[in-house]
């Protein structure tokens, strides 16, 4: 059994992020997606496969066309992961800001009125 790709692997690539952005607005067929990139349709198909394997894209067959539709629910996992680090860095930056203010106060004295 082949290991399922994860969402982090999928969004690591700028082309795949661009594909997600395109189809998040409106489902598109493979030809329409490929026409927006300077690469072959086969290369785009490989990117779409990665996105499909991790569950960010659902492909629906409509006649001879395959339409790609975004399923962005898995990005919630990424947002939660990033949010914990955002909170950490905001806290660190707040501390740095207070420290810089303290240094300015010590160096230049109290603010003049």
Protein Blocks (a to p, Z undefined) as FASTA:
>chain_A
ZZdddfklmmmpmklmmmmmmmmmoccdfklmmmmpccdfklmmmmmmmmmmnopaccdd
ehjbccddddfklmmmmmmmmmmmmmmmmmmmmmmmmmmmmmmmmmnopadZZ
